Amino acid sequence: MELTAQPVLVDILYPKTLAKTTTGKIAREIILVVGFVSLVAICAQIIIRLPFTTVPITGQTFGVLLAGGALGAWRGAGALALYLIAGMFLPIYAPSSASSVVGDGTIHFLFPWNGNSGLLWDMSSGGYIVGFVLAAWAAGMFARKGWYHTPWSIGGLIISNALIYIPGLLWLAYLISSDWIHPGAGMPLSELISGGDTLEKTLIGGLYPFILGDLMKLYLAALALPAAWIAVTRFKRNSH
């Protein structure tokens, strides 16, 4: 299905023409990117800690897909790259292997703020955070193609979401196979996740637990993006 380039959501809501000067245009881009970094950080505070993996279910995926779909490919990827870097110094990551071990089934919703910061290579979820950048870029690319106005919207979101798992699972498999010592537990990650060989442990710890949650987040994103388009276009039309 061939579609021409379409404006993304933020360009309708906050048009470039509102910024009259170069400084204003730069400020606009900064506001948009930082705003969506903040959104992803907030979504990271929606957490379900599972009793058989060190990687929690979080709301981050939802925020990542919204960021890409609303900002477009390069701004979306830039926002998540900034999130990746900022999280090494500021407590905006979801609590994961750098600060907690295998979960206890508890749910944390936003407050009190329980964010985590740390180097990606010291986190079992580090590969997934790298995947956020790829997913935001893909979601933004599909937004530019106008997929979120068509029945193809869920397909674009599924592809974008899948890109999170490529570096996420590869990194988790490497940590498991290399007997990486979990910082919080002081023992090899391979002993914290059930399963036989590396592949089975990787899938049990990094894929299977998240399928249902991801389907729910994909469904919400597939509803939210078209709904936001309808709301914004109606608002713009009524304001003229």
KANOR-V516516 format. One record per backbone hydrogen bond with DSSP energy under -0.5 kcal/mol. CO is the residue of the C=O (numbers start at 0). NH is the residue of the N-H. E is the energy in kcal/mol with one decimal. If there is no record, write none. Layout:
[[CO/NH/E] [CO/NH/E]]
This chain:
[[0/2/-0.6] [7/10/-0.7] [7/11/-0.9] [8/11/-0.9] [8/12/-2.3] [9/13/-3.0] [14/17/-1.6] [15/18/-1.6] [17/19/-0.8] [20/24/-2.3] [21/25/-2.4] [22/26/-2.6] [23/27/-2.2] [24/28/-2.0] [25/29/-2.3] [26/30/-2.6] [27/31/-2.3] [28/32/-2.5] [29/33/-2.9] [30/34/-2.2] [31/35/-1.8] [32/36/-1.9] [33/37/-2.3] [34/38/-1.6] [35/39/-2.2] [36/40/-2.2] [37/41/-2.3] [38/42/-2.5] [39/43/-1.8] [41/44/-1.7] [42/45/-1.7] [42/58/-1.4] [44/46/-0.8] [44/109/-2.4] [45/58/-1.2] [46/107/-2.9] [47/49/-0.6] [47/56/-2.5] [48/104/-1.8] [49/52/-0.9] [49/102/-1.4] [52/102/-1.4] [53/55/-0.7] [56/47/-2.9] [58/62/-1.6] [59/63/-3.0] [60/64/-2.5] [61/65/-2.1] [62/66/-2.4] [63/67/-2.4] [64/68/-2.6] [65/69/-2.4] [66/70/-2.5] [67/71/-2.2] [68/8/-0.7] [69/9/-2.1] [71/75/-2.2] [72/76/-2.6] [73/77/-2.3] [74/78/-2.6] [75/79/-2.0] [76/80/-2.3] [77/81/-2.3] [78/82/-2.1] [79/83/-2.5] [80/84/-2.3] [81/85/-3.2] [82/86/-2.2] [84/87/-1.5] [85/88/-1.9] [85/89/-2.9] [86/117/-1.5] [89/91/-2.3] [92/115/-2.7] [95/98/-1.8] [95/99/-2.8] [96/183/-0.8] [105/48/-2.5] [107/46/-3.0] [107/109/-0.6] [108/110/-2.7] [115/91/-0.6] [115/92/-2.6] [118/121/-2.2] [119/122/-1.7] [122/125/-1.4] [124/127/-0.6] [124/128/-1.5] [125/129/-1.7] [126/130/-2.0] [127/131/-1.3] [128/132/-0.7] [129/132/-0.9] [129/133/-1.0] [130/134/-2.7] [131/135/-2.6] [132/136/-2.0] [133/137/-2.4] [134/138/-2.8] [135/139/-2.2] [136/140/-2.2] [137/141/-2.4] [138/142/-1.7] [139/72/-0.6] [139/143/-2.1] [140/144/-1.3] [141/146/-2.4] [142/145/-1.5] [143/5/-3.4] [145/148/-1.7] [146/149/-1.9] [146/152/-0.5] [149/152/-1.7] [151/155/-2.0] [152/156/-1.9] [153/157/-2.3] [154/158/-2.3] [155/159/-2.2] [156/160/-2.7] [157/161/-2.2] [158/162/-1.3] [159/163/-0.5] [160/163/-1.3] [160/164/-0.7] [161/164/-0.8] [161/165/-0.9] [162/166/-0.7] [163/167/-1.3] [164/168/-2.9] [165/169/-1.7] [166/170/-2.4] [167/171/-2.0] [168/172/-2.7] [169/173/-2.0] [170/174/-2.4] [171/175/-2.3] [172/176/-2.7] [173/177/-1.8] [174/179/-2.1] [175/178/-1.1] [179/181/-0.5] [179/188/-2.7] [181/185/-2.8] [186/181/-2.9] [187/190/-1.4] [188/191/-1.5] [188/192/-1.0] [196/200/-2.4] [197/201/-2.6] [198/202/-2.4] [199/203/-2.5] [200/204/-2.8] [201/205/-2.4] [202/206/-1.6] [202/207/-2.6] [203/208/-0.5] [206/209/-1.8] [206/210/-0.6] [207/210/-1.0] [209/213/-2.7] [210/214/-2.3] [211/215/-1.9] [212/216/-2.3] [213/217/-3.0] [214/218/-2.1] [215/219/-2.3] [216/220/-2.6] [217/221/-2.6] [218/222/-1.4] [219/223/-3.0] [220/224/-2.4] [221/225/-0.6] [222/226/-1.9] [223/227/-2.7] [224/228/-2.1] [225/229/-2.4] [226/230/-2.5] [227/231/-2.8] [228/232/-2.5] [229/233/-2.1] [230/234/-2.3] [231/235/-2.7] [232/236/-2.2] [233/237/-2.6] [234/238/-1.5] [235/239/-0.5] [236/239/-0.7]]
